[in-house]
Amino acid sequence: MLPVVTSEKVTSDIQGNEELLRIEDLKLYFFTLLGVVKALDGVELHLEKGDTLGLVGETGCGKSVTALSTVRLVPMPPAKIIDGKIFFEGNDLVKMNESDIRRIRGGKISVVFQEPTTSLNPVLKVGVQVAEVITAHQDLRGEALEAKIRRLKATKNWLDSKGLSTFSAILGLDLRIKRLDDLRNNPPKPSKRDLGHAALEKAVQLLCLTGLPDPERTAERYPHELSGGMRQRVMIAIALACNPDLLIADEPTSSLDVTIQAQIIELMRELKKKMGSSILLITHHLGLVAHMSNRVAVMYAGRVVEYAETKELLKNPLHPYTKALLKSVPKIREKTQQLDSIPGTVPDLSDPPPGCRFHPRCESAQGRCREQPPRLVEVTPNHFVSCHTL
């Protein structure tokens, strides 16, 4: 008899870095006029600091809802968290009030959304949009003071270079610079203008970090003036503005062509190394998971059906759904007349099938599968599967 796994066992058995995120038995339902949609029905996840966790599954399996639930961006109502806990750095996000969750959202947890065109404000310059996040979550008093000193020094140097030193003296630039230098250890409350300048300077630095060409000029452009890849880099700059501990990437390359996808993937890998953030990567692309993730969780119909280290799962998939997903990926070195596919569709979560939710599409289904929902169990060390047939 295989042992039933609780969320505490998942946490204790997967040893490594310090725990960052743990989701326990999360149940989130949408209450609609057509009925109750059980979008998440007992989700269990675990992510350590510095790791990348891939979350895969078909469209409609609950991947994005899981991610948005973490930062409480699912509209409530019609959604409601029925049960479960979301621990981030030891604090249960489910119990936090709105003001507390706002400090975490964008500050400690950031999201790169799937479609940058709909996520960016079309009437604001992209530099201003990056700067807004910085202003909202960071104390910029010191940066504002430094920015003002730099502007005064630049003005003084320009006047001196033009032979206008007398005019510089009339403006009292030397005295103003000296006074500001003296205030470095205890900067005064800056004006909104100074804060704006400091935030914009930092925004330009972030745009430069994401590899955008001529970041000063790019910061002055509107979203519609940028290509899809450039817009996604702006979204990454916004997400990284406050050096978050957790970066949630919701299919960040799905709307981009293949060459730009490779650039964005490599950019995320490099920024993860530089900034030390953990990543929750939501994708359909199993190759991307293999390239980026330390561990992977496979979701089906609102539940996690398999969870393991990436190499182990790709080498030895155990759940029938995971096997079917991997089998449906085209093999470059194999000639075939027809691509493999999974018969049927993801069930309607307002009326899910009894027992294992995958049993209507599963070739290995037994009588027990149609009656009793399976529990997540540890089949091999650190490899957890939810299936009656094992």
N, C-alpha and C positions, 0 to 999 in steps of 0.2 A: 504493500500500500504506500503510495507516494505521499509525502508530507504536504499538507495544505500550507500555503505561504501567506503570511500576513505582510502588511507594508513594513512592519518593524523588521521582519526577517529579510525582506528584500534589501533594506538599508544595511543591516548588520552583515549580511553575507557578501555584499559587493564592497570590498575594502579598497581604499585608495586615498584620495585626497579628502579634505574636509567637505562635509555635505553642504550644498548650496540650496537645492530645491528638492522637496519631497511632496508628492501628491498622494493622498491616502483616500481610497474608496470614494472618489469624487463623483457625485451624481448631480447633473444639471439638466433640468427639463424645461421645454418651451410650452407654455400654456396658450394654445391657439383656439380659434373658433372651431377648427376641425378636429381638435383633440389634443392630447398631451404627447409631445414629441420627446422621447427619452434620448436626447442628443449624447449625453455622457451617462454611463450606467455602471459606475464602479471602477473608474480609471485609477491605476496605480503607476506612478513614475518616480524616478530618482535620478538626480543629476549632481555630480560633484564639481567642486571649484576647479576651473581650468579645463574641464572636459567639454566635449561636443556630443550631444545626444541627438540622434536622428529619429524622427517620428514619421513613419511611412504608412501608407494604406491608400485605398481607392478614395475618390471624391465622395464625400458624404459619410465618411467613417468617424468624423469628429476631431480631426487633427487641429484644424484652425480654432474650433470652439475650445479645445483644451488649452491652446496657447492664449487665447483672448481671456479665458477664465482666470488665468494666472495673474493678469493685470487688471481684472475686473472691467473689461471693455465690452463684455456681452450685455446688450441692453436688458435691463431688469426693471419692470416687466417688458416683454412677455416671459423672459427667462427667469429661472430661479434655481439657486443652488439648494438642492433638497438635503444633501448629506455630504460628508467628506471634509477634508482639511487640505489646505495648501500651505505648507511650511516653506518660508523663504528666510534663510539665515536664522532659523529657529523661531520665527514669528508666523502665526497663522494669519494669512492674508484674508481669509474668509471672514474673520471676526473684526477686521479693521474698519474704521469709519472712512468716509469719502476723503476727508482732508489728509488722513494718514496715507491712504493708498495713492493719492496724487503725488505725495513727496517721493514715494518709491517708483511710481510709474514715470518713466522718462529720466529719473535720476539713477536708481539702482537697477531697474529693469527697463530695457528699451526694445522696441519692435521695429523690424524692417518689414513693411507690408508687401503684399504680392504685386500690387499695381501702383507704381509711383505716380502715374498720371492722375489718379483719383485721390491719392493721399496728400499731394502737395496743393497748397492754395494757389489757384491760377492768377490771382491779382496781387500777389506779393512776390518781391524778388527773392531768389533762393537764399541769398546771404542773410536777409532779414528773417527768413523762416528758421535757419540754423541758429541765428542769434537769439531768437525768442526762447528756444529751449535752454540756452545757456543762461539767459537772464532769469528764467523762472526757477532754475535749480541750483545756481551757483552764487556765492558771495563774490561780487566783482569789484569790491571797493579798492583792493590793492591793484587789480588790473586796470581799473578806470584811472587811478592816480598815475600809474606808469604810462598809460596811453596819453594822458594830458601832458606829462613831462616830455614825451617823445614829440608830440605835436608842437609844443613851444620851442623845443630845441631845433626841430626841423625848420620852423619859421625863422628863428634867429640865424641859423646857418645860411638860409636862403638870402635873407636881408644882407648879411655880411658879405656873401659872395657877389652881390650886386652893388656893393659899395654903399649900402644904406644903413651902416652901423648906428648913425645918429637916430634914425627912425626907430631902430631896435631899442635904443636907450629910452626914447620918448615913451615907447610902449611898456618900458620897465620889464622886459623879458628876463633879463638876468636875475632881477629880484624875485620875480614870480617863480622862476625855476628853482632858485635857492630855497624859497619858502616851501615849495612842494617837496623838494628833496628832504627837508627837515621833518616833513610829516609822514615819511615812509613807514615808520614803525607804528604810527597811530593815524592812519588815513581818515580824513573827515568824510562825512556822508556825501557821496558824489551826486552830481546832478543827473537827471535822466539822459541828458545829452552825452555826458561823459560815460555813463553806463552803456549807452548805445554804441559809442565808438569802441569801447573795450570789447563788447560782445561781438561786434562786427569783425574786429581784428582777429578774435579767436575763431570766428566762423570761417574766415579766409584760411587760417592755419589748418582747420579741419578739412576743408575742401581740398587743400593741397595734399593733406595726408591720404585722402582717398584716390589720389592720382589724377585729379581733374586738371587739364591744361589751363594755364593762365587763370588761377583761382580768383584773383582780384577782379578780373573782367567777368568771370562766371558768376560771382556773387551778385553782380549788378543785372543779371539777366532773369527773365521770367521762365517758369517751367516749360511753357510751350516753345521757347527758343532753344531748348536742349534736346538732345537725342535720348532715346530710351535708356541707354547705358549710362549717360550722364545724369539723368534724373534718378536712377537707382543709386548712383554714387552719392548724390545729394541726400537721399534717404538714409544711406549708411552713415553719412556725416552727422545728420540729425540724431540718429540712434546712438552714435558714439560721443555726442557732444559732452556728456557728463561722465564719461569713462564708466559705463555701467558694469555691474558685476555679472549680469545676465543679459545676453542679446538673443531675442527671439526672432528668427528669420523665417517668415512665412512664405515659402516658395519664392525666394528672392530672385530667381533667374527664369521663372516660367514665361515671362513676357518678352524675353530678350533672345536675339539670335545666338547661334552656337558659339561664335568667337567671343562675343561680349559676355556670354555665360561663363566662359573659361576665365576671363579677366576678373569678373566679380567674385568667382569662387576663390581665385588666388588672392584677391584683395582681402577677402574675409579671413583667409588663413593667416595672412601676414599681420593684419590688425589684431587678430586673436593672440598671436605671439607677442606683439608689442604691448598690448594693453592688458593681457592676462584675463580677459573676460571668458566666461563660459557661454556656450551657444546651444540653444534648442532649435534644431534645424528641421523644419517641416517641408517635406518634399514627396513627389512621386518618383523621383529619379534615384534608383537604387545605386547607380554608378556614382552619383554625387555623395550618397551616404557612405559608400565604401571609401571614397576619397577623403572625406572630412571628419567622419564621426568615430568616436571611441566606442560608443555603445549605440544600440538601435532598439527601438520599441515598435512593434508592428500593431497597428490598430485595425479593428474591424467592427463596424456597427456600434460604435460608442464604447468599446472595451479594448484593453490591451490583451492581445492573444499570445504574444511572444516577446521576450525581453532578454537580451544577451549582449556580450561583447560583439562588435561588428564582424571581426574575422571569424569568430565561432559561428555566428548566425549564418553568414554567407557560405561557410564551408559545410555546416551541418544543420540546415533548417529542419525543425521538428514539427511545427504546426502545419496542417494541410494547406491553410491559406498562405502561409509564408512560402511553402514549396511551390504553390501555384503562381504566386507573384514572381518568384525567381525564374520559374519555367517560362513565363510569358515574355521575359527579356530576350530580344533577338541576340543570337550568338554570331559574332563576326566571322569566326572560322568555320561555321557550319552552314552548309547549303540546305535550304528547306523550301518547299513549295507553299507552305502555309504556316503562319505564326500561331503559336499556342495562345489560348485565351482561357479565362475563367468563365464557365457557363453561368448564366443568370446575372442578377444585379444585386447591389447592396439593398437590404430590406428596408421597407418603410418603417422608420423608427417610431412612428405613432402607433404602429401595430406590428412589433417585431415578432419573429417566430419564437415559439417556446423552446426551452432547452438551449443548446448551443446555437447562436445566431448564424453560424456559418453552415449548419447542417443541410439546408436545402441545396447548397452548391457543392457539398463535400462528397467525394467519391468513397471516402472511408466511413461515412456516417453509420452509426449503429442505433439500436432502439433507445439506448440510454441517452444518446446525443439529442434526441427529439423531445426528451422529457425533463432533463435536469441540466441546468447551466453548469459548465465546468469551472473549477477554481484554478487560480494561478498556482502552479506547483514547480518546485525545483527538480528538474529531470537530471541534469548534470550540474557540476559546480558552476554557480553564477549564470545558469541558463534556465530561464523560467518560461513555462508553457502552460496554456489553458486549453486542455484537450483530454477527452475521455479515452481516446484510442491508444494512448501511449502506455 
